Amino acid sequence: MCKDKKLDLAIMMIDIVDFSKYKDCDQYKIIESLSKIFREKKPEIVKDLFRYIIPTGDGFIVANKKEKLNDIICFFFSFLTELNELKPKIIEILGKGLSFHVAFHVGKGIEFTDVRGNPNLVGSGLNDTKRIIDCAKKDQILISKKVREEIKEKYTQQYKFDPYIIKVKHRRLMKVYNVYSKEIGNKKWPKCCILKLFCTKKRR
């Protein structure tokens, strides 16, 4: 019965770096500002993409059917670029910049109804996304091998994809890609990294 309820999900997790260290009023300003950016985007697009939105304390998880993966990536890359452009204003409001950890993954999840009657998720896909984001450094965007396989060569003109092997909980090894450009991301090696992979051109 449980197996029949499993969904193939596109999952995005975002954490605000050192969010708990901000004062209460600053936390309010951050969340209110981010919410405003979302509200100002087309509501029908946000509603379509945000089938599931789960608060995590320092950030949130967004999930939808796997078919929505490219739309979710496109939306959040645009969102992060917009935040980068707003850095001077953010520094003016908070007295310092705002940094994020971001992870994208494709995995399994099971929908359930929470105590408020809202749809929520559990499953290995969410657990793996959490393990990936725990390896991200400041402003780093990490995507799983499964996400890279799904998007294929899309976005390669705008962004670099550096492959790494990371060691996560239970000593599992996972292949991830660090995504960055001049505007967003962080090209440093991720935390938990045990190996950087180098792409070689095939000989003819």
PADREN-660225 format. One line per field, with one value per residue (C-alpha): x, z, y; residue in one letter; residue number from 1. Coordinates in Angstrom, 2 decimals. Layout:
N
px = X, ...
pz = Z, ...
py = Y, ...
resn = A, ...
resi = NUM, ...
***
This chain:
204
px = 0.00, 2.79, 4.77, 1.76, 1.81, 5.44, 5.96, 8.87, 9.65, 11.74, 13.00, 14.70, 15.96, 17.24, 18.81, 19.63, 23.20, 23.39, 19.68, 19.33, 22.08, 20.04, 17.96, 14.19, 13.45, 16.13, 14.70, 11.33, 12.84, 14.55, 11.45, 9.18, 11.57, 11.91, 8.15, 7.62, 9.92, 7.86, 4.56, 5.67, 6.33, 3.33, 1.06, -0.13, 3.48, 4.33, 1.15, 1.89, 5.49, 4.98, 2.77, 4.57, 6.35, 7.77, 9.42, 12.68, 13.59, 16.48, 14.71, 12.26, 11.77, 9.87, 8.75, 6.62, 6.29, 9.58, 8.25, 8.44, 12.19, 13.35, 10.70, 11.72, 15.43, 14.74, 12.58, 15.13, 18.15, 16.23, 15.35, 18.99, 20.16, 17.57, 18.77, 22.34, 21.24, 19.54, 22.69, 23.32, 19.74, 19.97, 23.22, 21.51, 18.61, 20.53, 23.98, 25.45, 24.84, 22.60, 23.91, 22.26, 22.86, 20.86, 20.35, 18.37, 17.53, 15.18, 13.92, 11.05, 8.48, 5.12, 2.36, 0.45, -2.00, -0.50, -2.25, -3.51, -5.01, -2.35, -0.42, 3.10, 5.87, 8.16, 10.64, 14.18, 14.20, 13.85, 16.43, 18.99, 18.33, 19.06, 22.32, 23.38, 22.65, 24.60, 27.69, 27.15, 29.35, 28.20, 26.27, 26.82, 24.31, 24.65, 22.64, 22.53, 23.64, 19.97, 19.20, 22.19, 20.95, 17.47, 18.49, 21.22, 23.00, 20.48, 21.93, 25.52, 25.90, 25.09, 26.53, 29.48, 28.89, 31.84, 31.43, 32.43, 32.08, 30.86, 30.56, 27.25, 25.46, 26.01, 29.27, 27.35, 29.09, 27.09, 27.98, 26.97, 27.62, 28.53, 26.69, 27.94, 28.37, 29.78, 26.47, 25.51, 27.02, 30.40, 33.05, 34.94, 34.97, 31.91, 32.20, 32.28, 34.05, 36.47, 37.16, 36.84, 36.11, 37.55, 35.79, 37.99, 37.22, 36.67, 39.35, 38.21
pz = 0.00, 0.94, -2.23, -4.37, -2.89, -3.77, -6.02, -8.26, -7.09, -8.11, -4.81, -4.03, -0.58, 0.41, 3.73, 4.86, 6.23, 9.98, 10.04, 13.74, 14.57, 13.30, 15.77, 15.71, 13.85, 11.26, 10.77, 10.15, 7.61, 5.75, 5.50, 4.64, 1.89, 0.37, 0.51, -1.25, -4.10, -4.53, -4.35, -7.05, -9.46, -11.38, -8.74, -11.16, -11.82, -8.11, -7.35, -10.16, -9.05, -5.27, -4.93, -1.67, 0.43, 3.74, 6.28, 7.71, 10.34, 8.43, 5.09, 3.18, 0.78, -2.49, -4.25, -7.20, -9.77, -11.47, -14.73, -13.15, -12.45, -15.24, -14.35, -10.68, -11.53, -13.95, -11.36, -8.55, -10.68, -11.65, -7.99, -6.87, -9.64, -8.53, -4.92, -6.07, -7.74, -4.49, -2.38, -1.80, -0.58, 1.67, 3.20, 3.80, 5.62, 7.61, 7.88, 6.08, 3.12, 2.91, 1.92, 1.08, 0.72, -2.13, -3.19, -6.01, -6.17, -7.84, -5.50, -3.94, -1.56, -0.10, 0.41, 3.68, 5.30, 8.26, 11.48, 9.82, 6.94, 4.47, 2.07, 3.25, 2.31, 3.78, 2.05, 0.98, -1.63, 1.07, 3.28, 0.46, -0.39, 3.25, 3.11, -0.06, 1.33, 4.50, 2.26, 0.66, 1.54, 1.67, -1.50, -3.01, -5.32, -5.38, -7.63, -7.51, -10.27, -10.99, -11.56, -13.90, -15.89, -16.15, -17.33, -19.66, -21.44, -20.48, -18.66, -19.61, -21.61, -18.56, -15.71, -14.92, -13.52, -11.52, -10.49, -7.04, -4.87, -1.35, 1.72, 3.57, 6.49, 6.99, 4.98, 1.72, -1.33, -3.62, -6.87, -7.00, -9.22, -7.99, -10.18, -10.48, -12.74, -12.32, -10.79, -8.50, -6.74, -5.20, -7.19, -4.11, -3.30, -1.25, 2.35, 2.80, -0.55, -0.96, -4.69, -7.53, -10.88, -14.10, -17.44, -20.24, -23.94, -25.71, -28.20, -31.76
py = 0.00, 2.42, 1.61, 2.53, 6.07, 6.84, 9.86, 10.82, 14.34, 17.33, 18.74, 22.05, 22.99, 26.42, 27.44, 30.95, 30.87, 31.64, 32.53, 31.64, 34.14, 37.08, 39.09, 38.50, 41.74, 40.96, 37.47, 39.09, 41.55, 38.68, 36.49, 39.42, 40.60, 37.13, 36.58, 39.90, 38.84, 35.66, 37.55, 39.97, 37.13, 35.79, 34.15, 31.46, 30.37, 30.25, 28.30, 25.86, 25.25, 25.27, 22.19, 21.44, 24.04, 22.84, 25.20, 23.85, 26.46, 28.07, 27.92, 25.76, 22.87, 23.17, 20.00, 19.02, 16.26, 15.36, 16.80, 20.28, 20.04, 22.37, 24.96, 24.91, 25.26, 28.12, 29.92, 29.65, 30.53, 33.68, 34.25, 33.92, 36.25, 38.80, 38.50, 39.08, 42.31, 43.36, 42.88, 46.62, 47.07, 43.99, 45.27, 48.63, 46.93, 44.29, 45.82, 42.79, 40.53, 37.50, 34.08, 30.77, 27.05, 25.48, 21.85, 20.25, 16.55, 14.09, 11.37, 9.49, 10.93, 10.02, 12.57, 12.67, 15.08, 16.95, 18.00, 21.22, 19.29, 20.45, 18.18, 17.32, 14.90, 12.26, 10.00, 9.24, 12.03, 14.68, 12.96, 12.88, 16.54, 17.44, 15.48, 17.27, 20.73, 19.92, 19.69, 23.10, 26.03, 29.65, 30.60, 27.16, 25.46, 21.68, 19.38, 15.59, 13.25, 12.47, 16.16, 16.49, 13.50, 14.99, 18.45, 17.06, 19.94, 22.60, 25.65, 24.73, 27.96, 30.12, 28.02, 25.77, 22.27, 20.92, 17.24, 15.97, 12.90, 13.71, 11.49, 11.89, 10.26, 6.51, 6.89, 6.94, 8.36, 10.64, 12.33, 15.99, 18.97, 22.43, 24.96, 28.53, 31.54, 35.05, 36.15, 33.25, 30.27, 29.53, 27.63, 26.33, 22.62, 21.57, 20.41, 16.59, 16.39, 13.48, 13.76, 16.24, 14.64, 15.96, 15.64, 14.37, 14.62, 11.34, 10.37, 10.02
resn = M, C, K, D, K, K, L, D, L, A, I, M, M, I, D, I, V, D, F, S, K, Y, K, D, C, D, Q, Y, K, I, I, E, S, L, S, K, I, F, R, E, K, K, P, E, I, V, K, D, L, F, R, Y, I, I, P, T, G, D, G, F, I, V, A, N, K, K, E, K, L, N, D, I, I, C, F, F, F, S, F, L, T, E, L, N, E, L, K, P, K, I, I, E, I, L, G, K, G, L, S, F, H, V, A, F, H, V, G, K, G, I, E, F, T, D, V, R, G, N, P, N, L, V, G, S, G, L, N, D, T, K, R, I, I, D, C, A, K, K, D, Q, I, L, I, S, K, K, V, R, E, E, I, K, E, K, Y, T, Q, Q, Y, K, F, D, P, Y, I, I, K, V, K, H, R, R, L, M, K, V, Y, N, V, Y, S, K, E, I, G, N, K, K, W, P, K, C, C, I, L, K, L, F, C, T, K, K, R, R
resi = 1, 2, 3, 4, 5, 6, 7, 8, 9, 10, 11, 12, 13, 14, 15, 16, 17, 18, 19, 20, 21, 22, 23, 24, 25, 26, 27, 28, 29, 30, 31, 32, 33, 34, 35, 36, 37, 38, 39, 40, 41, 42, 43, 44, 45, 46, 47, 48, 49, 50, 51, 52, 53, 54, 55, 56, 57, 58, 59, 60, 61, 62, 63, 64, 65, 66, 67, 68, 69, 70, 71, 72, 73, 74, 75, 76, 77, 78, 79, 80, 81, 82, 83, 84, 85, 86, 87, 88, 89, 90, 91, 92, 93, 94, 95, 96, 97, 98, 99, 100, 101, 102, 103, 104, 105, 106, 107, 108, 109, 110, 111, 112, 113, 114, 115, 116, 117, 118, 119, 120, 121, 122, 123, 124, 125, 126, 127, 128, 129, 130, 131, 132, 133, 134, 135, 136, 137, 138, 139, 140, 141, 142, 143, 144, 145, 146, 147, 148, 149, 150, 151, 152, 153, 154, 155, 156, 157, 158, 159, 160, 161, 162, 163, 164, 165, 166, 167, 168, 169, 170, 171, 172, 173, 174, 175, 176, 177, 178, 179, 180, 181, 182, 183, 184, 185, 186, 187, 188, 189, 190, 191, 192, 193, 194, 195, 196, 197, 198, 199, 200, 201, 202, 203, 204
***
